[in-house]
Amino acid sequence: MPNWTPLSPSQHASKYYQSRKGYTFASQQQVAPILLAELSKLIPHYTLAFIQQQDSFLPVALTGLGGGQNLYLNPDGKWLAPYVPAALRGYPFALADNKQGEKVLCIEQSHLLDDQGQPLFDAEGNLSQPVQDTLNFLNQCEKNRKVTQAACQSLDQAGVIEKWDLQVKQSEDQDPVKLDGLYRIREKALNELDKETFGGLRQNGALGLAYAQLFSMNQVSRLEELARYHAQLQKRQENVVPDIEQLFGDD
C-alpha cells in the first residue's frame, strides 16, 4: 500500500524526490479509475466497467483478471497501451484529504529523498516547476473526478446500471476467468428512458459515459491477448537455458 506524506515547505524545503520510472508501482492493480475527460482515449484500448464503492458506483478501466497481475504492465515497467489512464500518471504525487477535509499535495514516502534527486521546492520556498505542473494536473483531474462522480450517480438513479458477469478466456486449454464485482450499462433500459431523463443524462455527460462503457466491451479481446502474452513470457522464463560459461567462467 502507498504511504502518502503531505508536502510542507517547512519540512521538505531541502528535500528531493525520485521521479517515476515506468509503472511498476501499479504491478498488482486490477482496475484504474477513469474520468469523463479521457473517455475517447480509453475506448480503443480498455474494457470499461463500474465497481461499487460504498453506496455509489465508480467507473474503471479493467487492467487485470483478478489474479494480482496488471496485464497492461510489461516486466520492464513499460505500459502496454498507447494511452495510460490519468489516475496513474501523477505518481509519485497525489491529492489526499487532511484532517480538515481539504485536498493537499502528497508524495509517496519511498520517493522522498534527502539528496541526489529532483528538488521539491525552489530557493524561494515555492514548488519546483515539475512538481507544480504535476499539482496542476492533479487539480484538473480532481475537478473532473467530481463531474464523473455526478454522472455515475445520474446513471444509477436512472436505473441503467446492472451486474455484469464477465468471463475472459485466457487460452484454449484453460477455463474462462470469471470477474466478480463488475457492473455495466443495461442498454435496453437506457433506450427505454423517457425524454426528460435521457436529456438530463446527455447534459451532465452521463450519456457519454454510458455509451463509452457499451462500446468498450469490444475490448475484452484485448484483455485476452494480454493474458496470452504474459503466459508466453512466463513460459519463456521457465524454459531459459543457462549460459554455462557465464555461470562457471571460461575455465
C-alpha positions in Angstrom: 0.0 0.0 0.0 1.3 3.5 -0.8 2.4 5.6 2.1 1.5 9.2 1.3 3.2 12.1 3.1 1.8 15.6 2.9 4.3 18.1 1.4 5.3 21.1 3.5 7.8 23.9 2.7 8.9 23.9 6.4 9.6 20.2 6.5 10.6 19.5 2.9 12.3 22.7 1.6 15.6 21.0 1.3 14.3 17.6 0.3 14.3 15.9 -3.1 12.3 13.3 -4.9 12.8 10.3 -7.2 10.6 10.7 -10.3 8.5 7.8 -11.5 10.3 5.3 -13.8 7.8 3.2 -15.6 4.6 2.0 -13.9 5.9 -0.9 -11.7 4.0 0.7 -8.7 0.8 -0.5 -10.4 2.0 -4.0 -10.9 -0.9 -5.5 -9.0 -3.6 -3.0 -9.9 -6.6 -4.7 -11.4 -8.6 -1.6 -12.2 -7.8 2.1 -12.8 -10.4 4.8 -12.0 -11.3 6.8 -15.1 -12.6 10.3 -15.9 -15.1 11.7 -18.3 -12.4 13.8 -19.9 -10.4 10.8 -21.1 -13.2 8.5 -22.4 -12.3 9.0 -26.1 -8.7 8.0 -25.4 -9.7 5.0 -23.3 -12.2 3.3 -25.6 -9.8 1.9 -28.2 -7.6 0.2 -25.6 -9.6 -0.7 -22.5 -12.7 -2.5 -21.3 -14.6 -0.1 -19.1 -16.9 -1.1 -16.3 -18.3 0.1 -13.0 -17.5 -1.1 -9.4 -19.3 -0.3 -6.2 -17.7 2.0 -3.6 -19.9 2.1 -0.5 -23.2 3.5 -1.8 -22.0 4.7 -5.2 -20.5 3.5 -8.4 -17.0 4.2 -9.8 -16.1 3.9 -13.5 -12.9 2.0 -14.1 -10.7 0.5 -16.8 -10.0 -3.2 -16.4 -6.3 -3.9 -16.2 -6.2 -7.4 -14.7 -8.2 -10.6 -14.3 -8.3 -10.8 -10.5 -5.1 -12.8 -10.2 -3.0 -10.0 -8.8 -1.2 -9.1 -12.0 -1.7 -6.0 -14.1 -1.8 -7.2 -17.6 -1.1 -3.8 -19.1 2.3 -3.7 -17.4 5.4 -5.2 -19.1 8.0 -6.8 -16.9 10.3 -3.8 -17.6 7.7 -1.4 -16.3 6.5 -0.1 -19.6 2.8 0.3 -20.2 1.3 -1.9 -22.9 -1.1 0.6 -24.4 -0.6 4.0 -26.2 -2.7 5.7 -23.5 -2.2 5.5 -19.7 -5.2 6.3 -17.5 -4.8 9.7 -15.8 -5.2 8.2 -12.4 -1.7 6.6 -12.8 0.2 9.5 -14.3 0.5 11.7 -11.3 2.6 9.2 -9.3 4.6 9.6 -7.1 2.3 12.5 -6.2 -1.3 12.5 -5.3 -4.0 14.7 -3.7 -5.3 13.4 -0.3 -7.6 14.8 2.4 -6.1 16.3 5.5 -7.7 16.3 8.9 -9.8 19.4 7.9 -11.1 17.5 4.8 -9.0 19.7 2.4 -7.1 18.3 -0.5 -3.3 18.6 0.0 -0.4 17.5 -2.2 1.3 14.3 -1.0 4.3 12.3 -2.1 4.7 8.5 -1.8 7.2 8.1 1.1 9.6 5.8 -0.8 10.2 8.5 -3.4 11.2 11.2 -0.8 15.0 11.7 -0.8 17.5 13.7 1.2 19.7 14.3 -1.8 20.6 13.2 -5.3 17.1 13.7 -6.7 14.9 16.4 -8.1 14.2 19.3 -5.8 10.7 19.6 -4.4 10.9 23.3 -3.7 12.9 26.2 -5.2 15.1 28.8 -3.3 12.0 31.0 -2.6 10.1 28.1 -1.0 7.8 27.6 -3.9 7.1 24.2 -5.5 9.7 23.4 -8.2 8.3 23.7 -11.7 7.9 19.9 -12.4 6.1 19.5 -9.1 3.9 22.5 -9.7 3.0 21.1 -13.2 2.0 17.8 -11.5 -0.1 19.6 -9.0 -1.9 21.5 -11.8 -2.6 18.2 -13.5 -3.9 16.6 -10.3 -6.2 19.6 -9.6 -7.6 19.2 -13.1 -8.2 15.5 -12.5 -9.9 16.3 -9.2 -12.3 18.7 -10.8 -13.2 16.2 -13.5 -13.5 13.4 -10.9 -16.4 15.3 -9.3 -18.1 15.7 -12.6 -17.5 12.0 -13.3 -18.9 11.1 -9.9 -22.1 13.1 -10.6 -22.5 11.4 -14.0 -22.3 8.0 -12.3 -24.9 9.0 -9.8 -27.2 10.1 -12.5 -26.8 6.7 -14.3 -27.5 4.9 -11.0 -30.6 7.0 -10.3 -31.9 6.3 -13.9 -31.6 2.6 -13.2 -29.5 1.7 -16.2 -26.5 0.0 -14.3 -26.7 -3.7 -13.9 -24.5 -6.5 -12.6 -22.0 -7.9 -15.2 -20.9 -11.5 -15.1 -17.9 -11.1 -17.3 -15.8 -14.1 -18.3 -12.5 -13.7 -20.0 -10.8 -16.6 -21.9 -7.0 -16.7 -21.3 -6.1 -19.7 -23.6 -7.6 -22.6 -25.4 -6.6 -25.1 -22.7 -7.9 -23.1 -19.7 -11.3 -22.3 -18.4 -12.5 -18.7 -18.7 -11.8 -16.5 -15.8 -14.9 -15.0 -14.1 -14.6 -11.5 -12.9 -16.7 -10.6 -9.9 -17.9 -7.3 -8.6 -18.4 -5.6 -12.0 -21.3 -3.7 -13.4 -22.2 -2.4 -16.8 -24.8 -0.3 -18.6 -28.1 -2.2 -19.4 -28.6 -1.0 -23.0 -32.3 -1.9 -23.1 -33.0 0.2 -20.0 -31.0 3.1 -21.5 -33.0 3.0 -24.7 -36.3 2.9 -22.8 -35.7 6.0 -20.8 -38.2 8.9 -21.1 -37.1 12.0 -22.9 -36.6 14.1 -19.8 -34.4 11.6 -18.1 -32.5 10.9 -21.3 -31.9 14.6 -21.9 -30.6 15.0 -18.3 -28.1 12.3 -18.8 -26.9 14.0 -22.0 -26.5 17.4 -20.4 -24.3 16.2 -17.5 -22.1 13.9 -19.5 -23.6 10.7 -18.1 -24.8 9.6 -21.5 -21.3 9.8 -23.0 -20.1 7.6 -20.1 -22.9 5.1 -20.7 -22.1 4.7 -24.4 -18.4 4.6 -23.8 -18.8 1.7 -21.5 -21.0 -0.1 -24.0 -18.6 0.5 -26.9 -15.6 -0.6 -24.8 -16.9 -4.1 -24.2 -15.4 -4.9 -27.6 -12.0 -4.6 -25.9 -12.4 -7.7 -23.8 -10.4 -9.4 -26.6 -7.6 -7.0 -25.7 -7.5 -8.4 -22.1 -7.4 -11.9 -23.6 -4.5 -11.0 -25.8 -2.6 -9.5 -22.9 -3.2 -12.6 -20.8 -1.8 -14.8 -23.5 1.2 -12.5 -23.9 2.1 -12.8 -20.2 1.6 -16.5 -20.3 4.1 -16.8 -23.2 6.5 -14.6 -21.3 6.2 -16.9 -18.3 6.9 -20.0 -20.4 10.0 -18.4 -21.9 11.4 -17.6 -18.5 10.8 -21.1 -17.3 12.5 -22.6 -20.4 15.6 -20.4 -20.4 18.8 -22.5 -20.7 21.5 -21.1 -18.5 24.7 -19.8 -20.1 27.3 -22.3 -18.7 30.3 -20.1 -19.4 28.7 -17.2 -17.6 27.9 -19.4 -14.6 31.3 -21.1 -14.2 33.7 -18.8 -16.1 35.9 -19.5 -19.1 37.8 -22.4 -17.3 
